[in-house]
Amino acid sequence: MNSRKTQLELIDNLLNIMDELRLKCPWDKKQTFESLRVLTIEETHELSEAIIDKDSKAIKSELGDLLLHVVFYSKIASENQQFDIGDVSKAISEKLINRHPHIYKNTKVSSEKDVKQNWEALKLKEGNDSIFSGIPNSLPEIIKSQRIQDKASGVGFEWKKTEHVWDKVKEEEKELINAINLKNKISIEEEFGDLFFSLINYSRFIKIDPELALKKANKKFINRFKYIEKKIKSQNESIYNMSLNDFNILWKEAKNKV
């Protein structure tokens, strides 16, 4: 591990490299906020993959890529006389101090819940017109649902018991089945969404990340189906000639292997 002095020196070195790239590299010279945006999203997903894989080496690498983007945006902004990396650091430092009065002032808290409630109250005082301000519309809908529910929970709009949440899931399931029986396409879509939303809410109570759970389910399905594909190929058969019964037999085998 590096000392604080060495860490600062290494960050300063990165800033110097960024200065040089903007002067000399044709690609770096052309970049703008807009051109970097999609790349930043991609880097964020790559970091997410590394975290899920628990690959510390990859996490370090992807964090470096994201840090480069922060430095890159700040450099472009400084060239346009908007702000620089120092202003970015100052802004987030001031926000953290203001949002943690239980550390930097005299506010008393007794739990994580108190901290979240104070955080949301302070955001409203800072000018946000809703507790949902700041949730990007572009977020994947599962993650957006989590953030919406976290925000509502932060101000006390929350079920008291886990079993009550599951009762809500079962209620939404019945409403979906009823809409299906009535063959009402609009209601089916609405009730299906409500069921999804309730399941995501339940995941919070049982301490499960629904995005991660779904990601693992997708990965498991792909791995098992790849096993089936490989098995069919080894038998010189075509996957398009398989019956549903053939697939079921191979799927049971795959479940014991993968």
Secondary structure as GFF3:
##gff-version 3
##sequence-region A 1 258
A	DSSP	alpha_helix	4	24	.	.	.	ID=ss1
A	DSSP	alpha_helix	26	30	.	.	.	ID=ss2
A	DSSP	alpha_helix	33	52	.	.	.	ID=ss3
A	DSSP	alpha_helix	56	79	.	.	.	ID=ss4
A	DSSP	alpha_helix	85	99	.	.	.	ID=ss5
A	DSSP	alpha_helix	101	104	.	.	.	ID=ss6
A	DSSP	alpha_helix	112	125	.	.	.	ID=ss7
A	DSSP	alpha_helix	141	154	.	.	.	ID=ss8
A	DSSP	alpha_helix	162	182	.	.	.	ID=ss9
A	DSSP	alpha_helix	185	205	.	.	.	ID=ss10
A	DSSP	alpha_helix	210	234	.	.	.	ID=ss11
A	DSSP	three_ten_helix	239	241	.	.	.	ID=ss12
A	DSSP	alpha_helix	244	257	.	.	.	ID=ss13
###
